[in-house]
Amino acid sequence: MYVDPKTLDNARVNGGVYYTEGAKEVVAYHYADNNSRLVMVVAGEDIEGRENLRNLLEILLISFLVGNIFVLIAGYFFSKGLLQPVKNISRDVAEISAQNLARRIEPGKSKDEWYQLSVTINDLLNRLQESFDMQRRFISNASHELSTPLTAISSQLEVSLQRERTAEEYKNVLQSIHQDVQHLTKLTQTLLEFAKASGNPGGLEIDLVRIDEIILGLPAAVAKINSAYTVKIEFENLPEEEESLLVFGNEPLLFTAINNIVVNACKYSGDHVANVKLQVLENTIVIDVKDNGKGIETDEIEKIFQPFYRTDESRTEQGFGLGLSLANRIIKIHKGSIDVSSEINKGTTFHIKLPAAKSLEGISKL
């Protein structure tokens, strides 16, 4: 082994030097005492250590390759299992149409994100099916209600034209036809109001409306419909500032909604009296309309807001079964709600809640 003089000098200066020469590792160490100064140079080759390093390198390379293969295989099956619910959802959704809204997505047993997505889509489908069913019932009932007076008018005209009749007979036919035409006109106007209330709230003329003025206008409006109807008004806990009685909305539609409920209460109340109470509770305007009628069965309360639905008691009264449905649509457009409480042989109370205008400041009105 050749030792460079510079290496010896570096060892003397630094106290020791480490370097490699070929496959050997060399250490030059400087030792000094009072009698002598020595530089000891030792070199050796760690054959066993190098062999261990080569073995370790082979193990690491093999582990790396095997690990990658395992990750690829595991990732494939994991991604396949992860995306399988998406394929199932896509397949189920593709089979759902307007004619097959009863089909639902199987959410599975694991309470994961796919389960939540399936439940959310099923809830959406339930709402869509309910809307489609309501639309079908509305179209079917509207067609029936419209065809009935038209058929009556056509039949009476055909019968009256079959032979010559007296002036009195023609007059009676015309009076009957006139009644059918009035019935048809009223039904058409009600359907138009229902369609308007079912439309986009953004298309309505929205303004500040004083709800107490609407309430005060009910007795005269109801009396025009039937002189036997009476409306008793009660104001409770009304604030001094008028801002608490203002709502954002369309005044004609709001009047129509409340008026329909009041007229309905007068119609089915034994004494034809509707008790209307107005109060303000924490920025919420509450209107209670109570009658003294026979009440509504519990299983029918959820159905009374369906278009053209009529209870057994109401079938003997004139009407189309659209008043409460129209009122419910209008109140919902104004971000309100209608609740019903009823006791058999004691009467029914409709609770109408509307947000006060000041509670909606800075928020989209409708």
WONOR-V416503 format. One record per residue. N is the residue number from 1. PHI is phi as a letter, one per 40 degrees, with the letter a starting at -180 (999 if undefined). PSI is psi in whole degrees, -180 to 180 (* if undefined). D_CENTER is the distance of its C-alpha to the mean C-alpha in Angstrom with 2 decimals. Layout:
n/phi/psi/d_center
N/PHI/PSI/D_CENTER
N/PHI/PSI/D_CENTER
This chain:
n/phi/psi/d_center
1/999/128/88.02
2/c/132/88.71
3/b/123/87.88
4/c/135/87.58
5/d/-33/89.55
6/c/-33/86.53
7/c/-41/84.59
8/c/-41/87.35
9/c/-42/87.32
10/c/-38/83.55
11/c/-40/83.94
12/c/-38/86.69
13/c/-47/84.61
14/c/-10/81.17
15/g/-19/82.48
16/a/151/80.84
17/b/139/79.34
18/b/134/77.03
19/a/172/76.84
20/b/149/76.87
21/b/105/79.57
22/g/-128/78.75
23/c/-3/77.27
24/c/151/78.81
25/b/128/77.37
26/b/137/80.04
27/b/125/80.40
28/b/121/83.20
29/b/132/83.87
30/c/127/86.36
31/b/133/88.46
32/b/141/90.97
33/a/-166/93.37
34/c/-23/96.67
35/b/-27/98.67
36/a/162/96.55
37/b/120/93.46
38/b/149/91.96
39/b/115/89.12
40/c/131/87.97
41/b/125/86.09
42/b/135/84.31
43/b/147/82.50
44/a/164/80.83
45/b/124/78.37
46/c/82/75.50
47/c/-44/75.53
48/c/-40/73.58
49/c/-42/70.91
50/c/-39/70.50
51/c/-40/70.23
52/c/-39/67.52
53/c/-42/65.61
54/c/-43/65.90
55/c/-41/64.67
56/c/-40/61.73
57/c/-43/60.90
58/c/-42/60.97
59/c/-43/58.74
60/c/-42/56.20
61/c/-46/56.22
62/c/-43/55.83
63/c/-39/53.06
64/c/-46/51.27
65/c/-47/51.53
66/c/-41/50.56
67/c/-42/47.64
68/c/-43/46.34
69/c/-44/46.70
70/c/-42/44.91
71/c/-42/42.04
72/c/-46/41.73
73/c/-46/41.76
74/c/-40/39.37
75/c/-37/37.03
76/c/-51/37.12
77/c/-36/36.22
78/c/-47/33.64
79/c/-35/31.87
80/c/-44/32.20
81/c/-32/30.64
82/c/-38/27.90
83/c/-11/27.02
84/d/-42/27.52
85/c/-34/23.95
86/c/-42/22.85
87/c/-41/25.33
88/c/-43/24.18
89/c/-44/20.52
90/c/-42/21.85
91/c/-45/24.16
92/c/-41/21.66
93/c/-36/19.20
94/c/-25/22.31
95/c/-6/23.19
96/c/132/19.97
97/a/179/20.31
98/c/-25/19.58
99/c/-8/22.54
100/b/51/21.55
101/c/-9/17.87
102/c/-16/19.11
103/c/139/19.89
104/b/161/17.94
105/c/134/18.51
106/c/113/20.89
107/c/-19/19.53
108/g/-179/23.07
109/c/-29/24.59
110/c/133/24.46
111/c/62/21.65
112/b/-167/21.43
113/c/-36/19.01
114/c/-35/19.22
115/c/-45/18.31
116/c/-40/15.09
117/c/-43/14.36
118/c/-43/15.31
119/c/-41/13.19
120/c/-43/10.00
121/c/-40/11.33
122/c/-39/12.30
123/c/-40/8.98
124/c/-43/7.95
125/c/-36/11.39
126/c/-43/11.14
127/c/-39/8.57
128/c/-44/10.90
129/c/-40/13.88
130/c/-41/13.05
131/c/-42/12.74
132/c/-44/15.94
133/c/-41/17.69
134/c/-39/17.05
135/c/-41/18.33
136/c/-44/21.29
137/c/-39/22.14
138/c/-46/21.98
139/c/-43/24.25
140/c/-47/26.54
141/c/-40/26.93
142/c/-41/27.33
143/c/-41/29.95
144/c/-46/31.71
145/c/-35/31.75
146/c/-36/33.04
147/c/-28/35.58
148/c/-53/37.12
149/c/-34/38.73
150/c/-42/39.61
151/c/-42/41.36
152/c/-42/43.16
153/c/-46/44.32
154/c/-42/45.52
155/c/-44/47.32
156/c/-38/49.10
157/c/-42/50.23
158/c/-43/51.54
159/c/-42/53.43
160/c/-24/54.90
161/c/-4/56.14
162/c/-28/57.91
163/a/169/61.02
164/c/139/62.48
165/b/166/61.40
166/c/165/62.61
167/c/-36/61.11
168/c/-40/59.85
169/c/-42/58.04
170/c/-38/56.44
171/c/-44/55.42
172/c/-41/53.73
173/c/-45/51.85
174/c/-38/50.74
175/c/-41/49.58
176/c/-42/47.52
177/c/-38/46.06
178/c/-41/45.35
179/c/-42/43.34
180/c/-38/41.32
181/c/-42/40.76
182/c/-42/39.58
183/c/-45/37.21
184/c/-39/35.91
185/c/-45/35.65
186/c/-41/33.66
187/c/-42/31.29
188/c/-43/30.87
189/c/-40/30.19
190/c/-42/27.58
191/c/-38/25.84
192/c/-42/26.03
193/c/-40/24.52
194/c/-43/21.69
195/c/-39/21.12
196/c/-42/21.33
197/c/-23/18.79
198/c/-2/16.36
199/c/-162/16.97
200/c/124/15.89
201/d/-26/16.22
202/c/-18/18.08
203/c/-1/20.83
204/c/153/21.68
205/c/112/24.59
206/b/134/23.36
207/a/173/25.99
208/c/129/26.90
209/b/131/27.41
210/c/118/29.48
211/c/-28/27.98
212/c/-31/31.41
213/c/-36/32.97
214/c/-43/30.52
215/c/-42/31.41
216/c/-22/35.11
217/c/-4/34.92
218/c/-45/33.69
219/d/-44/37.13
220/c/-40/38.80
221/c/-40/36.00
222/c/-37/35.89
223/c/-30/39.68
224/c/-33/39.81
225/c/-44/37.83
226/a/121/40.11
227/c/-18/42.94
228/c/-13/42.64
229/c/140/39.18
230/b/139/39.23
231/b/122/36.66
232/b/126/37.44
233/b/138/35.74
234/b/129/35.60
235/b/130/34.61
236/b/133/34.01
237/f/40/33.60
238/c/132/33.26
239/c/161/33.79
240/c/-36/36.69
241/c/134/34.83
242/c/-18/33.25
243/c/-28/30.43
244/c/-14/28.70
245/b/6/28.66
246/c/141/27.10
247/b/153/23.53
248/c/124/22.09
249/i/-173/21.71
250/b/114/23.58
251/c/-47/26.47
252/d/-41/27.26
253/c/-42/23.75
254/c/-42/23.54
255/c/-41/27.04
256/c/-43/26.21
257/c/-51/23.32
258/c/-39/25.48
259/c/-40/28.55
260/c/-42/27.07
261/c/-40/26.31
262/c/-45/29.79
263/c/-41/31.55
264/c/-40/29.90
265/c/-41/31.17
266/c/-39/34.62
267/c/-42/34.78
268/b/4/34.20
269/c/141/36.00
270/d/-37/39.53
271/b/9/41.08
272/f/35/38.67
273/b/133/37.73
274/b/127/34.27
275/c/118/34.06
276/b/125/31.69
277/b/131/31.24
278/b/131/29.76
279/a/161/29.24
280/b/123/27.59
281/b/106/26.25
282/f/63/25.32
283/g/19/24.03
284/b/126/22.22
285/c/124/23.91
286/b/126/24.21
287/b/120/25.71
288/b/126/27.03
289/b/114/28.42
290/b/139/30.70
291/b/174/32.94
292/b/39/35.84
293/c/-162/35.05
294/c/-9/35.04
295/g/173/31.48
296/b/135/28.66
297/c/149/28.48
298/d/-41/25.72
299/c/-11/24.54
300/c/-14/24.36
301/c/-40/22.34
302/c/-17/18.97
303/c/-15/20.44
304/c/-18/21.97
305/c/3/18.99
306/c/141/19.10
307/d/134/21.09
308/g/4/24.80
309/c/136/24.55
310/b/136/27.64
311/c/168/29.02
312/d/-37/32.58
313/c/-36/33.95
314/c/-11/32.37
315/c/-23/33.75
316/c/-12/37.14
317/c/155/35.87
318/c/147/35.44
319/i/175/31.99
320/b/-8/29.33
321/g/23/26.49
322/b/-13/24.28
323/c/-52/24.85
324/c/-38/22.29
325/c/-43/19.60
326/c/-45/20.47
327/c/-41/20.50
328/c/-42/17.05
329/c/-44/15.62
330/c/-44/17.76
331/c/-39/16.92
332/c/-37/13.13
333/d/-33/14.09
334/c/21/16.17
335/f/32/13.47
336/b/-170/15.30
337/a/157/15.21
338/b/124/17.79
339/b/150/19.18
340/b/132/22.18
341/b/135/25.12
342/a/145/28.08
343/b/131/31.45
344/c/132/33.65
345/g/11/36.66
346/b/-22/35.59
347/h/175/32.88
348/b/143/29.21
349/b/128/27.41
350/b/125/24.27
351/b/110/22.76
352/b/128/21.11
353/b/130/19.66
354/b/138/19.37
355/c/134/19.29
356/c/152/22.75
357/c/-37/23.30
358/c/-21/24.94
359/c/-13/21.93
360/b/10/20.04
361/c/133/22.96
362/g/0/22.20
363/b/152/18.48
364/d/125/17.01
365/c/-60/17.86
366/b/*/15.66
